[in-house]
Amino acid sequence: TLLASSADAPPIVDIEDAMVDDSLLKDRIQKLDKLRGFTKYKRRGDRYRSAQKRVQDWDEISLRQTKAQLQVQAARCIDCGIPFCQSDVDGCPIGNVIPKWNELVYRDQWREAFNRLMATNNFPEFTGRVCPAPCEGACVAGISEKPVSIKSIEAAIIDHAWAMGWMAPSPPARRSGRSVAIVGSGPAGLAAADQLNSAGHRVTVFEREDRIGGLLTYGIPNMKLDKRLVERRVDKMRQEGVAFVTGAHIGVTHSAKSLAADHDAVLLATGATWPRDLPIEGRQLEGIHFAMEYLTANTRALLKRSNKKDMPVDTPISAAGRRVIVIGGGDTGNDCIGTAVRHGAASVVNFELLPQPPRQRAQDNPWPQYPRVFRV
């Protein structure tokens, strides 16, 4: 909320709370105070859709802000001198130059913001949705106020770019004459393929599953990352010259020697799909499944349907009408909870090994470390 200059001054209403419609907000954008924005304008993140509605479908759970609302959020980014948000130690692990594209969004220069974002991030439509946003935990404004809504701005920039046609296929102007085989089509494999192809090398990505994307496709549920976004990006890469081979299990369907012989280089970008088991009493009983087994089966069934909005999903592992226990309270456990609820589970209980974290940072978890706080 805007702060009054003195105790006798009339209170000033937050710019978004006073909003009548988006056109009014656009008019007020011209009067935004960028210098003191982090103290004058309250943080606004992407809102969740109604819980009653979102548990009835597999659509993404968040609602996007308007461009004008995001300009207000970008105005909260301060001239902090040393932007910890882009540090690869506590902030962004890929070194996004966040203050730069925040400034460009504030100035309504979306094309320039898009160019700046793409200079350091291969897939902002993915990171803007599923990244835990350590950049926000390291935001300097977060020392005394709420951090800047960096993740929301990032997702909005790339979504706007797709809508404007700025993400048209762009094959390299010339080829190097060299070829690279990449084993694994998850985030690492796809990012490597994008970089190497842009450099002019011929790239072939080998994937064991029937669809490209790895964790992006079968590990993250559709309500957190719509698979149409993954398919759209893969289609773009294919048009830019990247070749994809599915059903390629290296060592089974394809030998490692043949990959090495047929290419100038081989890059291993395989994921960690081997689950952690619990050798405890009763482990052999029926109805006990690994998380990835459960999530993959659900997404596979969802993608096979013509209408992906229908409920429920005809999956071989269904929680419909069952009393479910999810062991593990991290991202994967949360994905299993959301999936079980959408299946129509009779009840869902979550077991977590660690004690419940505090609502605010503990003394041993200072800024700019990632805040280990209770988020449910």
C-alpha atoms as a printed R data frame, in Angstrom:
    type eleno elety resid chain resno       x       y       z
1   ATOM     1    CA   THR     A     1   0.000   0.000   0.000
2   ATOM     2    CA   LEU     A     2   1.202   3.555  -0.702
3   ATOM     3    CA   LEU     A     3   2.626   5.277   2.347
4   ATOM     4    CA   ALA     A     4   1.444   8.714   3.450
5   ATOM     5    CA   SER     A     5   4.204  11.328   3.866
6   ATOM     6    CA   SER     A     6   3.065  12.233   7.368
7   ATOM     7    CA   ALA     A     7   0.667  11.116  10.036
8   ATOM     8    CA   ASP     A     8  -1.777  13.892   9.085
9   ATOM     9    CA   ALA     A     9  -1.753  13.137   5.363
10  ATOM    10    CA   PRO     A    10  -4.768  11.310   3.916
11  ATOM    11    CA   PRO     A    11  -4.128   7.619   3.169
12  ATOM    12    CA   ILE     A    12  -3.304   6.773  -0.417
13  ATOM    13    CA   VAL     A    13  -4.943   3.704  -1.880
14  ATOM    14    CA   ASP     A    14  -2.802   1.116  -3.609
15  ATOM    15    CA   ILE     A    15  -2.844   1.639  -7.378
16  ATOM    16    CA   GLU     A    16  -4.250  -1.840  -8.037
17  ATOM    17    CA   ASP     A    17  -6.904  -1.651  -5.331
18  ATOM    18    CA   ALA     A    18  -8.121   1.621  -6.819
19  ATOM    19    CA   MET     A    19  -8.301   0.135 -10.296
20  ATOM    20    CA   VAL     A    20 -11.630   0.485 -12.069
21  ATOM    21    CA   ASP     A    21 -10.492  -1.240 -15.233
22  ATOM    22    CA   ASP     A    22  -7.271  -1.960 -17.070
23  ATOM    23    CA   SER     A    23  -7.491   1.216 -19.155
24  ATOM    24    CA   LEU     A    24  -7.502   3.318 -15.978
25  ATOM    25    CA   LEU     A    25  -4.487   1.438 -14.713
26  ATOM    26    CA   LYS     A    26  -2.690   2.106 -17.998
27  ATOM    27    CA   ASP     A    27  -3.260   5.823 -17.525
28  ATOM    28    CA   ARG     A    28  -1.779   5.633 -14.057
29  ATOM    29    CA   ILE     A    29   1.244   3.717 -15.330
30  ATOM    30    CA   GLN     A    30   2.548   7.047 -16.615
31  ATOM    31    CA   LYS     A    31   2.738   8.265 -13.013
32  ATOM    32    CA   LEU     A    32   4.450   5.221 -11.522
33  ATOM    33    CA   ASP     A    33   7.243   5.968  -9.052
34  ATOM    34    CA   LYS     A    34  10.029   3.575 -10.073
35  ATOM    35    CA   LEU     A    35  12.464   4.955  -7.503
36  ATOM    36    CA   ARG     A    36  10.238   4.139  -4.532
37  ATOM    37    CA   GLY     A    37   8.030   1.520  -6.139
38  ATOM    38    CA   PHE     A    38   9.047  -1.311  -3.816
39  ATOM    39    CA   THR     A    39   7.686   0.634  -0.841
40  ATOM    40    CA   LYS     A    40   4.687   2.201  -2.577
41  ATOM    41    CA   TYR     A    41   3.175  -0.737  -4.462
42  ATOM    42    CA   LYS     A    42   2.292  -4.028  -2.881
43  ATOM    43    CA   ARG     A    43   3.505  -7.285  -4.360
44  ATOM    44    CA   ARG     A    44   1.035  -9.090  -6.558
45  ATOM    45    CA   GLY     A    45   1.717 -12.626  -7.751
46  ATOM    46    CA   ASP     A    46  -0.242 -14.743 -10.191
47  ATOM    47    CA   ARG     A    47  -3.498 -15.796  -8.547
48  ATOM    48    CA   TYR     A    48  -4.633 -19.388  -8.335
49  ATOM    49    CA   ARG     A    49  -7.851 -20.389 -10.000
50  ATOM    50    CA   SER     A    50 -10.716 -21.296  -7.684
51  ATOM    51    CA   ALA     A    51  -9.864 -24.504  -5.818
52  ATOM    52    CA   GLN     A    52 -13.387 -25.826  -6.382
53  ATOM    53    CA   LYS     A    53 -12.975 -25.415 -10.138
54  ATOM    54    CA   ARG     A    54  -9.365 -26.378 -10.678
55  ATOM    55    CA   VAL     A    55  -9.682 -29.770  -8.978
56  ATOM    56    CA   GLN     A    56 -12.268 -30.646 -11.614
57  ATOM    57    CA   ASP     A    57  -9.876 -30.363 -14.565
58  ATOM    58    CA   TRP     A    58  -6.229 -30.658 -15.627
59  ATOM    59    CA   ASP     A    59  -5.769 -27.058 -16.761
60  ATOM    60    CA   GLU     A    60  -2.989 -24.904 -15.341
61  ATOM    61    CA   ILE     A    61  -3.736 -23.706 -11.838
62  ATOM    62    CA   SER     A    62  -2.604 -20.076 -12.186
63  ATOM    63    CA   LEU     A    63  -4.158 -16.985 -13.747
64  ATOM    64    CA   ARG     A    64  -1.907 -14.464 -15.507
65  ATOM    65    CA   GLN     A    65  -1.808 -10.754 -14.764
66  ATOM    66    CA   THR     A    66  -2.422  -8.063 -17.360
67  ATOM    67    CA   LYS     A    67   0.446  -6.151 -18.942
68  ATOM    68    CA   ALA     A    68  -0.482  -3.039 -16.987
69  ATOM    69    CA   GLN     A    69  -0.516  -4.928 -13.689
70  ATOM    70    CA   LEU     A    70   2.900  -6.385 -14.496
71  ATOM    71    CA   GLN     A    71   4.296  -2.932 -15.207
72  ATOM    72    CA   VAL     A    72   3.336  -2.002 -11.652
73  ATOM    73    CA   GLN     A    73   5.137  -5.087 -10.396
74  ATOM    74    CA   ALA     A    74   8.193  -4.259 -12.501
75  ATOM    75    CA   ALA     A    75   8.183  -0.785 -10.939
76  ATOM    76    CA   ARG     A    76   8.944  -2.491  -7.607
77  ATOM    77    CA   CYS     A    77  12.372  -3.569  -8.924
78  ATOM    78    CA   ILE     A    78  14.885  -1.172  -7.394
79  ATOM    79    CA   ASP     A    79  18.276   0.114  -8.506
80  ATOM    80    CA   CYS     A    80  19.930  -2.081  -5.899
81  ATOM    81    CA   GLY     A    81  23.530  -1.803  -7.115
82  ATOM    82    CA   ILE     A    82  24.321  -5.488  -6.591
83  ATOM    83    CA   PRO     A    83  21.351  -7.537  -7.861
84  ATOM    84    CA   PHE     A    84  21.537 -10.754  -5.848
85  ATOM    85    CA   CYS     A    85  18.560 -12.072  -7.833
86  ATOM    86    CA   GLN     A    86  20.842 -12.856 -10.787
87  ATOM    87    CA   SER     A    87  23.593 -14.430  -8.698
88  ATOM    88    CA   ASP     A    88  24.182 -18.093  -9.490
89  ATOM    89    CA   VAL     A    89  24.961 -18.729  -5.808
90  ATOM    90    CA   ASP     A    90  21.670 -17.804  -4.131
91  ATOM    91    CA   GLY     A    91  19.696 -16.324  -7.035
92  ATOM    92    CA   CYS     A    92  19.059 -17.426 -10.607
93  ATOM    93    CA   PRO     A    93  21.158 -20.532 -11.418
94  ATOM    94    CA   ILE     A    94  21.263 -19.665 -15.132
95  ATOM    95    CA   GLY     A    95  22.228 -16.032 -14.613
96  ATOM    96    CA   ASN     A    96  19.163 -14.264 -15.991
97  ATOM    97    CA   VAL     A    97  19.800 -10.511 -16.032
98  ATOM    98    CA   ILE     A    98  16.555  -9.908 -14.197
99  ATOM    99    CA   PRO     A    99  16.745  -6.167 -13.400
100 ATOM   100    CA   LYS     A   100  17.233  -5.417 -17.085
101 ATOM   101    CA   TRP     A   101  14.049  -7.085 -18.301
102 ATOM   102    CA   ASN     A   102  12.132  -5.783 -15.298
103 ATOM   103    CA   GLU     A   103  13.143  -2.265 -16.352
104 ATOM   104    CA   LEU     A   104  12.087  -2.913 -19.947
105 ATOM   105    CA   VAL     A   105   8.676  -4.259 -18.886
106 ATOM   106    CA   TYR     A   106   8.203  -1.200 -16.669
107 ATOM   107    CA   ARG     A   107   8.904   0.954 -19.731
108 ATOM   108    CA   ASP     A   108   6.445  -1.117 -21.807
109 ATOM   109    CA   GLN     A   109   9.271  -2.282 -24.086
110 ATOM   110    CA   TRP     A   110   8.194  -5.901 -24.307
111 ATOM   111    CA   ARG     A   111  10.127  -6.846 -27.432
112 ATOM   112    CA   GLU     A   112  13.370  -5.658 -25.872
113 ATOM   113    CA   ALA     A   113  12.491  -7.465 -22.627
114 ATOM   114    CA   PHE     A   114  11.925 -10.651 -24.630
115 ATOM   115    CA   ASN     A   115  15.316 -10.316 -26.351
116 ATOM   116    CA   ARG     A   116  17.032  -9.777 -23.007
117 ATOM   117    CA   LEU     A   117  15.292 -12.782 -21.455
118 ATOM   118    CA   MET     A   118  16.110 -15.117 -24.347
119 ATOM   119    CA   ALA     A   119  19.793 -14.139 -24.192
120 ATOM   120    CA   THR     A   120  20.202 -16.231 -21.025
121 ATOM   121    CA   ASN     A   121  17.211 -18.585 -20.878
122 ATOM   122    CA   ASN     A   122  16.389 -21.250 -23.465
123 ATOM   123    CA   PHE     A   123  12.936 -22.075 -22.107
124 ATOM   124    CA   PRO     A   124  11.375 -19.276 -20.029
125 ATOM   125    CA   GLU     A   125   7.884 -20.682 -20.662
126 ATOM   126    CA   PHE     A   126   8.986 -23.655 -18.527
127 ATOM   127    CA   THR     A   127  11.012 -21.876 -15.838
128 ATOM   128    CA   GLY     A   128   8.366 -19.159 -15.533
129 ATOM   129    CA   ARG     A   129   5.915 -21.861 -14.459
130 ATOM   130    CA   VAL     A   130   7.793 -24.560 -12.534
131 ATOM   131    CA   CYS     A   131  11.019 -22.968 -11.280
132 ATOM   132    CA   PRO     A   132  11.006 -22.525  -7.458
133 ATOM   133    CA   ALA     A   133  12.220 -18.943  -8.070
134 ATOM   134    CA   PRO     A   134  15.328 -18.639  -5.869
135 ATOM   135    CA   CYS     A   135  15.697 -15.232  -7.551
136 ATOM   136    CA   GLU     A   136  12.760 -13.951  -5.507
137 ATOM   137    CA   GLY     A   137  14.280 -15.283  -2.293
138 ATOM   138    CA   ALA     A   138  17.459 -13.343  -3.110
139 ATOM   139    CA   CYS     A   139  15.661 -10.134  -4.184
140 ATOM   140    CA   VAL     A   140  17.156  -7.121  -2.381
141 ATOM   141    CA   ALA     A   141  13.708  -5.560  -2.021
142 ATOM   142    CA   GLY     A   142  12.787  -8.633   0.018
143 ATOM   143    CA   ILE     A   143  15.017  -7.540   2.889
144 ATOM   144    CA   SER     A   144  12.436  -5.041   4.139
145 ATOM   145    CA   GLU     A   145   9.448  -5.558   1.818
146 ATOM   146    CA   LYS     A   146   7.950  -8.360  -0.261
147 ATOM   147    CA   PRO     A   147  10.221  -9.420  -3.160
148 ATOM   148    CA   VAL     A   148   9.509  -8.485  -6.767
149 ATOM   149    CA   SER     A   149   7.185 -10.871  -8.649
150 ATOM   150    CA   ILE     A   150  10.014 -11.967 -10.933
151 ATOM   151    CA   LYS     A   151   8.558 -15.329 -11.899
152 ATOM   152    CA   SER     A   152   5.241 -13.795 -12.977
153 ATOM   153    CA   ILE     A   153   7.004 -11.208 -15.138
154 ATOM   154    CA   GLU     A   154   9.211 -13.861 -16.726
155 ATOM   155    CA   ALA     A   155   6.240 -16.045 -17.698
156 ATOM   156    CA   ALA     A   156   4.342 -13.034 -19.034
157 ATOM   157    CA   ILE     A   157   7.224 -11.914 -21.262
158 ATOM   158    CA   ILE     A   158   7.509 -15.247 -23.063
159 ATOM   159    CA   ASP     A   159   3.741 -15.785 -23.269
160 ATOM   160    CA   HIS     A   160   3.429 -12.353 -24.875
161 ATOM   161    CA   ALA     A   161   6.263 -13.200 -27.264
162 ATOM   162    CA   TRP     A   162   4.478 -16.338 -28.474
163 ATOM   163    CA   ALA     A   163   1.242 -14.380 -28.884
164 ATOM   164    CA   MET     A   164   3.013 -11.689 -30.917
165 ATOM   165    CA   GLY     A   165   4.744 -14.178 -33.229
166 ATOM   166    CA   TRP     A   166   8.246 -13.356 -32.020
167 ATOM   167    CA   MET     A   167   8.998 -17.042 -31.412
168 ATOM   168    CA   ALA     A   168   9.023 -17.983 -35.102
169 ATOM   169    CA   PRO     A   169  11.479 -20.790 -36.033
170 ATOM   170    CA   SER     A   170  14.986 -19.444 -36.641
171 ATOM   171    CA   PRO     A   171  17.306 -22.097 -38.158
172 ATOM   172    CA   PRO     A   172  21.043 -21.322 -38.118
173 ATOM   173    CA   ALA     A   173  22.329 -19.474 -41.177
174 ATOM   174    CA   ARG     A   174  25.057 -22.052 -41.794
175 ATOM   175    CA   ARG     A   175  26.009 -25.524 -40.624
176 ATOM   176    CA   SER     A   176  29.335 -26.551 -39.101
177 ATOM   177    CA   GLY     A   177  29.409 -29.967 -40.739
178 ATOM   178    CA   ARG     A   178  29.576 -31.652 -37.338
179 ATOM   179    CA   SER     A   179  26.933 -33.755 -35.611
180 ATOM   180    CA   VAL     A   180  26.042 -34.358 -31.981
181 ATOM   181    CA   ALA     A   181  23.930 -37.087 -30.403
182 ATOM   182    CA   ILE     A   182  22.143 -36.155 -27.188
183 ATOM   183    CA   VAL     A   183  20.804 -38.910 -24.956
184 ATOM   184    CA   GLY     A   184  17.803 -37.661 -23.019
185 ATOM   185    CA   SER     A   185  15.187 -35.060 -23.919
186 ATOM   186    CA   GLY     A   186  14.498 -33.515 -20.535
187 ATOM   187    CA   PRO     A   187  15.304 -29.880 -19.692
188 ATOM   188    CA   ALA     A   188  19.074 -30.406 -19.905
189 ATOM   189    CA   GLY     A   189  18.926 -32.362 -23.160
190 ATOM   190    CA   LEU     A   190  16.592 -29.886 -24.839
191 ATOM   191    CA   ALA     A   191  18.619 -26.870 -23.695
192 ATOM   192    CA   ALA     A   192  21.819 -28.458 -24.992
193 ATOM   193    CA   ALA     A   193  20.122 -29.301 -28.292
194 ATOM   194    CA   ASP     A   194  18.882 -25.729 -28.652
195 ATOM   195    CA   GLN     A   195  22.337 -24.273 -27.991
196 ATOM   196    CA   LEU     A   196  24.242 -26.699 -30.217
197 ATOM   197    CA   ASN     A   197  21.768 -26.370 -33.062
198 ATOM   198    CA   SER     A   198  22.002 -22.571 -32.865
199 ATOM   199    CA   ALA     A   199  25.766 -22.930 -33.200
200 ATOM   200    CA   GLY     A   200  25.231 -24.751 -36.501
201 ATOM   201    CA   HIS     A   201  25.797 -28.370 -35.484
202 ATOM   202    CA   ARG     A   202  23.489 -31.172 -36.593
203 ATOM   203    CA   VAL     A   203  21.759 -32.404 -33.450
204 ATOM   204    CA   THR     A   204  19.821 -35.621 -32.875
205 ATOM   205    CA   VAL     A   205  18.074 -36.166 -29.538
206 ATOM   206    CA   PHE     A   206  17.416 -39.761 -28.450
207 ATOM   207    CA   GLU     A   207  14.587 -40.336 -25.960
208 ATOM   208    CA   ARG     A   208  13.596 -43.619 -24.309
209 ATOM   209    CA   GLU     A   209   9.931 -42.653 -23.859
210 ATOM   210    CA   ASP     A   210   7.295 -42.323 -26.580
211 ATOM   211    CA   ARG     A   211   7.234 -38.516 -26.295
212 ATOM   212    CA   ILE     A   212   9.888 -35.836 -26.113
213 ATOM   213    CA   GLY     A   213  10.273 -33.782 -22.938
214 ATOM   214    CA   GLY     A   214  11.456 -36.116 -20.190
215 ATOM   215    CA   LEU     A   215  10.557 -34.633 -16.820
216 ATOM   216    CA   LEU     A   216   8.729 -31.773 -18.539
217 ATOM   217    CA   THR     A   217   6.318 -34.221 -20.158
218 ATOM   218    CA   TYR     A   218   5.917 -37.145 -17.785
219 ATOM   219    CA   GLY     A   219   7.296 -35.860 -14.470
220 ATOM   220    CA   ILE     A   220   5.397 -32.584 -14.020
221 ATOM   221    CA   PRO     A   221   1.576 -32.845 -14.050
222 ATOM   222    CA   ASN     A   222  -0.392 -30.942 -16.656
223 ATOM   223    CA   MET     A   223  -1.939 -28.563 -14.109
224 ATOM   224    CA   LYS     A   224   1.545 -27.199 -13.381
225 ATOM   225    CA   LEU     A   225   2.910 -27.291 -16.936
226 ATOM   226    CA   ASP     A   226   0.524 -27.683 -19.851
227 ATOM   227    CA   LYS     A   227   1.964 -30.277 -22.244
228 ATOM   228    CA   ARG     A   228   0.880 -28.183 -25.212
229 ATOM   229    CA   LEU     A   229   3.640 -25.755 -24.258
230 ATOM   230    CA   VAL     A   230   6.219 -28.544 -24.381
231 ATOM   231    CA   GLU     A   231   4.907 -29.806 -27.709
232 ATOM   232    CA   ARG     A   232   4.907 -26.274 -29.130
233 ATOM   233    CA   ARG     A   233   8.562 -25.748 -28.210
234 ATOM   234    CA   VAL     A   234   9.623 -29.164 -29.525
235 ATOM   235    CA   ASP     A   235   7.841 -28.418 -32.813
236 ATOM   236    CA   LYS     A   236   9.758 -25.137 -33.068
237 ATOM   237    CA   MET     A   237  13.080 -26.905 -32.472
238 ATOM   238    CA   ARG     A   238  12.192 -29.531 -35.049
239 ATOM   239    CA   GLN     A   239  11.518 -26.775 -37.613
240 ATOM   240    CA   GLU     A   240  14.895 -25.292 -36.746
241 ATOM   241    CA   GLY     A   241  16.632 -28.529 -37.663
242 ATOM   242    CA   VAL     A   242  16.832 -30.605 -34.475
243 ATOM   243    CA   ALA     A   243  16.023 -34.287 -35.041
244 ATOM   244    CA   PHE     A   244  14.210 -36.324 -32.386
245 ATOM   245    CA   VAL     A   245  14.139 -40.100 -32.011
246 ATOM   246    CA   THR     A   246  11.669 -41.589 -29.509
247 ATOM   247    CA   GLY     A   247  11.619 -45.144 -28.197
248 ATOM   248    CA   ALA     A   248  15.425 -45.061 -28.228
249 ATOM   249    CA   HIS     A   249  16.710 -46.942 -25.199
250 ATOM   250    CA   ILE     A   250  20.483 -46.676 -25.412
251 ATOM   251    CA   GLY     A   251  22.043 -50.040 -24.680
252 ATOM   252    CA   VAL     A   252  18.840 -51.837 -25.652
253 ATOM   253    CA   THR     A   253  17.460 -50.491 -28.943
254 ATOM   254    CA   HIS     A   254  20.568 -48.474 -29.843
255 ATOM   255    CA   SER     A   255  24.159 -49.264 -28.923
256 ATOM   256    CA   ALA     A   256  26.446 -46.638 -27.442
257 ATOM   257    CA   LYS     A   257  29.108 -47.641 -29.966
258 ATOM   258    CA   SER     A   258  26.825 -46.844 -32.885
259 ATOM   259    CA   LEU     A   259  26.041 -43.397 -31.473
260 ATOM   260    CA   ALA     A   260  29.740 -42.651 -31.056
261 ATOM   261    CA   ALA     A   261  30.520 -43.937 -34.540
262 ATOM   262    CA   ASP     A   262  27.748 -41.996 -36.259
263 ATOM   263    CA   HIS     A   263  28.346 -38.641 -34.557
264 ATOM   264    CA   ASP     A   264  31.265 -36.354 -33.799
265 ATOM   265    CA   ALA     A   265  30.207 -36.096 -30.147
266 ATOM   266    CA   VAL     A   266  27.777 -37.742 -27.735
267 ATOM   267    CA   LEU     A   267  26.220 -35.845 -24.836
268 ATOM   268    CA   LEU     A   268  24.621 -37.743 -21.960
269 ATOM   269    CA   ALA     A   269  21.683 -35.754 -20.528
270 ATOM   270    CA   THR     A   270  19.777 -38.567 -18.855
271 ATOM   271    CA   GLY     A   271  17.545 -37.967 -15.851
272 ATOM   272    CA   ALA     A   272  17.428 -39.577 -12.423
273 ATOM   273    CA   THR     A   273  14.463 -41.905 -12.897
274 ATOM   274    CA   TRP     A   274  15.685 -44.527 -10.447
275 ATOM   275    CA   PRO     A   275  13.383 -44.097  -7.403
276 ATOM   276    CA   ARG     A   276  14.344 -44.279  -3.747
277 ATOM   277    CA   ASP     A   277  12.762 -47.340  -2.202
278 ATOM   278    CA   LEU     A   278  11.784 -47.899   1.431
279 ATOM   279    CA   PRO     A   279  12.665 -51.461   2.510
280 ATOM   280    CA   ILE     A   280  10.206 -51.532   5.405
281 ATOM   281    CA   GLU     A   281   7.600 -53.969   6.682
282 ATOM   282    CA   GLY     A   282   4.646 -54.237   4.309
283 ATOM   283    CA   ARG     A   283   6.492 -52.830   1.290
284 ATOM   284    CA   GLN     A   284   5.472 -55.867  -0.778
285 ATOM   285    CA   LEU     A   285   1.735 -55.201  -0.366
286 ATOM   286    CA   GLU     A   286  -0.436 -54.137  -3.294
287 ATOM   287    CA   GLY     A   287  -1.374 -50.526  -3.871
288 ATOM   288    CA   ILE     A   288   2.085 -49.109  -3.160
289 ATOM   289    CA   HIS     A   289   3.612 -47.192  -6.065
290 ATOM   290    CA   PHE     A   290   6.568 -44.963  -6.791
291 ATOM   291    CA   ALA     A   291   5.651 -41.352  -7.500
292 ATOM   292    CA   MET     A   292   7.011 -41.264 -11.053
293 ATOM   293    CA   GLU     A   293   5.197 -44.496 -11.869
294 ATOM   294    CA   TYR     A   294   1.943 -42.891 -10.733
295 ATOM   295    CA   LEU     A   295   2.480 -39.491 -12.355
296 ATOM   296    CA   THR     A   296   3.746 -40.896 -15.653
297 ATOM   297    CA   ALA     A   297   0.774 -43.252 -15.999
298 ATOM   298    CA   ASN     A   298  -1.634 -40.371 -15.381
299 ATOM   299    CA   THR     A   299  -0.036 -38.012 -17.915
300 ATOM   300    CA   ARG     A   300   0.287 -40.771 -20.489
301 ATOM   301    CA   ALA     A   301  -3.445 -41.505 -20.195
302 ATOM   302    CA   LEU     A   302  -4.279 -37.799 -20.323
303 ATOM   303    CA   LEU     A   303  -2.276 -37.224 -23.511
304 ATOM   304    CA   LYS     A   304  -3.954 -40.128 -25.271
305 ATOM   305    CA   ARG     A   305  -7.415 -38.563 -24.944
306 ATOM   306    CA   SER     A   306  -8.916 -36.290 -27.570
307 ATOM   307    CA   ASN     A   307 -10.554 -34.058 -24.973
308 ATOM   308    CA   LYS     A   308  -8.033 -33.400 -22.220
309 ATOM   309    CA   LYS     A   309 -10.507 -31.446 -20.105
310 ATOM   310    CA   ASP     A   310 -12.751 -34.422 -19.297
311 ATOM   311    CA   MET     A   311 -12.651 -35.999 -15.869
312 ATOM   312    CA   PRO     A   312 -11.684 -38.502 -14.698
313 ATOM   313    CA   VAL     A   313  -8.619 -39.907 -16.472
314 ATOM   314    CA   ASP     A   314  -8.675 -43.599 -17.353
315 ATOM   315    CA   THR     A   315  -5.294 -44.416 -15.833
316 ATOM   316    CA   PRO     A   316  -4.016 -47.867 -14.750
317 ATOM   317    CA   ILE     A   317  -3.178 -46.410 -11.319
318 ATOM   318    CA   SER     A   318  -6.252 -44.545 -10.106
319 ATOM   319    CA   ALA     A   319  -6.848 -43.033  -6.671
320 ATOM   320    CA   ALA     A   320 -10.599 -42.712  -7.254
321 ATOM   321    CA   GLY     A   321 -12.504 -43.561  -4.073
322 ATOM   322    CA   ARG     A   322  -9.336 -44.641  -2.265
323 ATOM   323    CA   ARG     A   323  -7.717 -43.461   0.948
324 ATOM   324    CA   VAL     A   324  -4.328 -42.203  -0.163
325 ATOM   325    CA   ILE     A   325  -1.101 -41.667   1.761
326 ATOM   326    CA   VAL     A   326   1.673 -39.695   0.057
327 ATOM   327    CA   ILE     A   327   5.114 -40.151   1.620
328 ATOM   328    CA   GLY     A   328   7.244 -37.061   1.013
329 ATOM   329    CA   GLY     A   329   6.249 -33.401   1.190
330 ATOM   330    CA   GLY     A   330   8.342 -31.905  -1.590
331 ATOM   331    CA   ASP     A   331   7.372 -30.916  -5.126
332 ATOM   332    CA   THR     A   332   6.880 -34.516  -6.231
333 ATOM   333    CA   GLY     A   333   4.739 -35.305  -3.206
334 ATOM   334    CA   ASN     A   334   2.661 -32.217  -3.917
335 ATOM   335    CA   ASP     A   335   2.192 -33.364  -7.524
336 ATOM   336    CA   CYS     A   336   0.919 -36.716  -6.287
337 ATOM   337    CA   ILE     A   337  -1.488 -35.009  -3.881
338 ATOM   338    CA   GLY     A   338  -2.925 -32.818  -6.637
339 ATOM   339    CA   THR     A   339  -3.278 -35.787  -8.961
340 ATOM   340    CA   ALA     A   340  -4.991 -37.945  -6.323
341 ATOM   341    CA   VAL     A   341  -7.461 -35.169  -5.492
342 ATOM   342    CA   ARG     A   342  -8.342 -34.829  -9.181
343 ATOM   343    CA   HIS     A   343  -8.844 -38.587  -9.386
344 ATOM   344    CA   GLY     A   344 -11.493 -38.277  -6.687
345 ATOM   345    CA   ALA     A   345  -9.649 -39.850  -3.760
346 ATOM   346    CA   ALA     A   346 -11.757 -40.447  -0.651
347 ATOM   347    CA   SER     A   347  -8.994 -38.867   1.462
348 ATOM   348    CA   VAL     A   348  -5.360 -37.796   1.071
349 ATOM   349    CA   VAL     A   349  -2.822 -37.724   3.913
350 ATOM   350    CA   ASN     A   350   0.741 -36.459   3.480
351 ATOM   351    CA   PHE     A   351   3.642 -37.820   5.544
352 ATOM   352    CA   GLU     A   352   6.732 -35.605   5.765
353 ATOM   353    CA   LEU     A   353   9.975 -36.569   7.523
354 ATOM   354    CA   LEU     A   354  11.075 -33.036   8.443
355 ATOM   355    CA   PRO     A   355   9.340 -30.782  10.991
356 ATOM   356    CA   GLN     A   356   6.975 -28.109   9.694
357 ATOM   357    CA   PRO     A   357   9.012 -25.040   8.695
358 ATOM   358    CA   PRO     A   358   8.202 -21.592  10.127
359 ATOM   359    CA   ARG     A   359   5.948 -19.063   8.408
360 ATOM   360    CA   GLN     A   360   8.823 -16.560   8.248
361 ATOM   361    CA   ARG     A   361  12.565 -17.012   7.770
362 ATOM   362    CA   ALA     A   362  14.342 -18.567  10.729
363 ATOM   363    CA   GLN     A   363  17.529 -17.024  12.113
364 ATOM   364    CA   ASP     A   364  19.627 -19.740  10.489
365 ATOM   365    CA   ASN     A   365  17.985 -19.048   7.089
366 ATOM   366    CA   PRO     A   366  18.875 -15.397   6.385
367 ATOM   367    CA   TRP     A   367  18.491 -13.432   3.174
368 ATOM   368    CA   PRO     A   368  19.615 -14.029   0.410
369 ATOM   369    CA   GLN     A   369  19.286 -17.779   0.979
370 ATOM   370    CA   TYR     A   370  16.255 -19.529  -0.451
371 ATOM   371    CA   PRO     A   371  13.518 -19.083   2.189
372 ATOM   372    CA   ARG     A   372  12.686 -22.394   3.842
373 ATOM   373    CA   VAL     A   373   9.181 -21.452   4.982
374 ATOM   374    CA   PHE     A   374   5.790 -23.108   5.217
375 ATOM   375    CA   ARG     A   375   3.938 -22.488   1.935
376 ATOM   376    CA   VAL     A   376   0.755 -24.547   2.222
